[in-house]
Amino acid sequence: MKTVRHISFSEFQRWLRSSRIIILAVMLVFVHTQIITTLADCSARMGEPVGILEGFIALGNSGVIVLIVPALFLVLLADFPQKGGIDFFYQMRTSKKKWILGQMLFAVEASIFLTVFLVVSSMVMLSGCGKWMTCISS
């Protein structure tokens, strides 16, 4: 299990350092223009406060964003696993089963990271006009 975690951790670090991660920043601009500004505008017109978590709920409710997020995830993972440097020697010393399990764990970690990234970024972008509420706004 230690080998599986090491493989997934090294792949995850390499993924975070790749130049394709800039696509997330572009995605945030799109989310801000499509979702956050619309929520803030509706909140201002109605005079009702909007909850910070409602940005992520609106993100999941948007048909355009729901189609773009899986495509974004596929683009981000398109060239992984990368093999180079010492990876060939490391893969020869581990079994195929451990290497595949490490890659599967990396895919799970990447999907969790993308979900948490979208939740946190939508909360941060909505924090200027929203407030923390335990219920959905009117």
C-alpha positions as CSV (number, residue, x, y, z in Angstrom):
1,M,0.0,0.0,0.0
2,K,2.9,2.3,0.6
3,T,4.1,1.9,-3.0
4,V,0.6,2.6,-4.3
5,R,0.4,5.8,-2.2
6,H,3.9,6.9,-3.4
7,I,2.9,6.4,-7.0
8,S,-0.3,8.3,-6.7
9,F,1.4,11.1,-4.7
10,S,4.2,11.5,-7.3
11,E,1.7,11.6,-10.1
12,F,-0.5,14.1,-8.3
13,Q,2.5,16.4,-7.6
14,R,3.5,16.1,-11.3
15,W,0.0,16.9,-12.3
16,L,-0.2,20.0,-10.1
17,R,3.1,21.3,-11.6
18,S,2.0,20.8,-15.2
19,S,1.3,23.8,-17.3
20,R,-2.2,22.6,-18.1
21,I,-3.3,23.5,-14.6
22,I,-3.7,27.0,-15.9
23,I,-6.9,25.9,-17.5
24,L,-8.5,26.0,-14.0
25,A,-7.9,29.7,-13.9
26,V,-9.6,30.2,-17.2
27,M,-12.4,28.0,-16.0
28,L,-12.8,30.3,-13.0
29,V,-13.2,33.4,-15.2
30,F,-15.9,31.5,-17.1
31,V,-17.6,30.5,-13.8
32,H,-17.5,34.0,-12.5
33,T,-19.1,35.5,-15.6
34,Q,-21.7,32.8,-16.0
35,I,-22.7,32.0,-12.4
36,I,-21.3,34.4,-9.8
37,T,-22.2,37.7,-11.4
38,T,-25.7,36.4,-12.2
39,L,-26.3,35.4,-8.6
40,A,-24.9,38.7,-7.3
41,D,-27.1,40.6,-9.7
42,C,-30.3,38.6,-8.8
43,S,-29.5,39.1,-5.1
44,A,-29.1,42.8,-5.5
45,R,-32.3,43.2,-7.5
46,M,-34.4,41.1,-5.0
47,G,-32.8,42.7,-2.0
48,E,-32.2,39.2,-0.5
49,P,-28.8,37.9,0.7
50,V,-27.4,35.0,-1.2
51,G,-25.7,32.1,0.6
52,I,-22.0,31.5,0.0
53,L,-22.7,27.8,-0.8
54,E,-25.3,28.7,-3.4
55,G,-22.6,29.5,-5.9
56,F,-21.6,25.8,-6.0
57,I,-25.2,24.7,-6.2
58,A,-25.8,27.1,-9.1
59,L,-22.6,25.7,-10.7
60,G,-24.1,22.2,-10.6
61,N,-27.4,23.5,-11.9
62,S,-25.9,25.2,-14.9
63,G,-26.3,23.1,-18.1
64,V,-23.3,24.7,-19.7
65,I,-20.9,24.3,-16.8
66,V,-22.0,20.7,-16.2
67,L,-21.0,19.9,-19.8
68,I,-17.7,21.8,-19.5
69,V,-16.4,20.4,-16.2
70,P,-16.0,16.8,-17.4
71,A,-14.4,18.0,-20.6
72,L,-12.0,20.1,-18.5
73,F,-11.2,17.1,-16.4
74,L,-10.4,15.0,-19.4
75,V,-8.2,17.8,-20.8
76,L,-6.3,18.1,-17.5
77,L,-5.7,14.3,-17.4
78,A,-5.1,13.8,-21.1
79,D,-1.3,13.2,-20.9
80,F,-1.2,11.3,-17.6
81,P,0.5,9.0,-16.6
82,Q,3.7,10.6,-17.8
83,K,6.8,8.4,-17.9
84,G,10.2,9.9,-17.8
85,G,13.4,9.9,-15.8
86,I,13.4,7.4,-13.0
87,D,9.8,6.2,-13.6
88,F,10.9,3.4,-15.9
89,F,13.2,2.0,-13.2
90,Y,10.5,2.5,-10.5
91,Q,7.9,0.7,-12.6
92,M,10.2,-2.2,-13.2
93,R,10.6,-2.6,-9.4
94,T,6.9,-2.6,-8.6
95,S,4.2,-4.9,-9.9
96,K,1.7,-4.0,-12.5
97,K,-1.1,-4.3,-10.0
98,K,0.5,-1.8,-7.6
99,W,1.2,0.7,-10.5
100,I,-2.3,0.5,-11.8
101,L,-3.7,0.9,-8.3
102,G,-1.5,3.9,-7.8
103,Q,-2.8,5.4,-11.1
104,M,-6.4,4.7,-10.0
105,L,-5.8,6.4,-6.7
106,F,-4.3,9.4,-8.5
107,A,-7.5,9.7,-10.7
108,V,-9.6,9.7,-7.5
109,E,-7.4,12.3,-5.9
110,A,-7.5,14.5,-9.0
111,S,-11.3,14.3,-9.1
112,I,-11.6,15.1,-5.4
113,F,-9.2,18.0,-5.9
114,L,-11.2,19.4,-8.8
115,T,-14.5,19.2,-6.8
116,V,-13.0,20.8,-3.7
117,F,-11.3,23.5,-6.0
118,L,-14.7,24.3,-7.5
119,V,-16.5,24.5,-4.1
120,V,-13.8,26.7,-2.5
121,S,-13.4,29.0,-5.5
122,S,-17.1,29.5,-5.9
123,M,-17.3,30.3,-2.2
124,V,-14.5,32.7,-2.4
125,M,-15.9,34.5,-5.5
126,L,-19.3,34.8,-3.8
127,S,-17.9,35.9,-0.4
128,G,-18.0,39.6,-1.4
129,C,-21.8,39.7,-1.9
130,G,-23.0,36.6,0.0
131,K,-23.2,35.6,3.6
132,W,-22.9,32.3,5.5
133,M,-26.3,30.8,5.9
134,T,-27.5,27.4,6.9
135,C,-30.5,27.5,4.6
136,I,-31.1,28.4,0.9
137,S,-32.0,32.0,0.3
138,S,-35.5,32.9,-0.8
